[in-house]
Amino acid sequence: MNALNGLLLMAVLLLLGSAFCSVSEAAIMTTTPLQVQDLYRRSLPGATSLKQMRQQLGRTLATVVVVNSMFNVFGSIMLGSFSSWVIVEQLDLPGQWVAVFSTLFTFLVILLGEILPKAMGTRFNVQIALFVAPILVQLTRLLLPLVLILERLVPALTAQSTHITNESEIRLLTRLGQQQGRIEADEAAMIGKVFQLNDLRASELMVPRVATPTLAGSERLVSVQSLLLARDDPWWVILGEAVDHVLGVASREKLLAALVLGQGERSLAQLSEPVAFVPEMIRADQLLMDFRQDGNHVRVVVDEFGGFAGLIGADAVLAWLAGWRSLPQSP
């Protein structure tokens, strides 16, 4: 019975080794580089080893293949020889039982050593990858001479893919995430709008000149008091003698504060702020970057001839991103 126990123990060890290799391979291959970076950023146990493995994925897979071959090929040969000796000579059973044992073991390898472990590795890829990563790192170091030989013989093992993702893939992942309920509909819509920023121009989001609130720079602040109180436009364009002569912009809030401070006799030109000019064909994403450079979140838009075309603020771009403003319709 000791020989039979040894045979069963050997079979169990080979099944466990095969299952370990299968679950490790499935978990590592289905863990994305973005997940690895997130795990490493959160300093989870095993994340450092996992990141090291992903950086040398070919070498890691070579280690898994070598270890798996030891269990499935060499181990099966040894188990077959040992089972023949135990069944025929120790248990004095007919040789047909060796074939029965081999068939049963093959079925168990397929089920418990391949199918189920790979299904579990795919289902719980992150948790399993974090657990097996330190073990595989040590195995790679132990088998490094053999792995290096394999890398020389098969250069494709060391070839690393530089592709991470692109805009179309992110759009698809967003849509799938929304369909599965992992991403809210408004979040998915906002992500889609972010990718449309480089397709939008200032001319599509600006307040056109005919609708832009303007004041003459020569006017005294007290003379426009009633107008400021009647309208709630946050920014006013201060003009010179010509319609295209922009002296600056003035915040309604600051103009009302100046009235309270008794500066009503000052001209609007004196109270205006310097303004940056942007072409009407500038992209919305470039505008957002431009707004970040200073505290003045408003720009005067000029046409191709340098004429005053309209006014645009950061709130216009953000309102479109948040869905508060619909996409401009083409004429």
Secondary structure, DSSP 8 states (H G I E B T S, - for coil): -HHHHHHHHHHHHHHHHHHHHHHHHHHHHHS-HHHHHHHHHTT-TTHHHHHHHHHTHHHHHHHHHHHHHIIIIIHHHHHHHHHHIIIIIIS---THHHHHHHHHHHHHIIIIIIIHHHHHHHHTHHHHHHHHHHHHHHHHHHTHHHHHHHHHH-GGGG--------HHHHHHHHHHHHHTTSS-HHHHHHHHHHTTGGG-BHHHHSEEGGGS-EEETTSBGGGGHHHHHH---SEEEEE-SSTT-EEEEEEHHHHHHHHHTT-TTSBHHHH-B--EEEETT-BHHHHHHHHTTSS--EEEEE-TTS-EEEEEEHHHHHHHHHTSS------
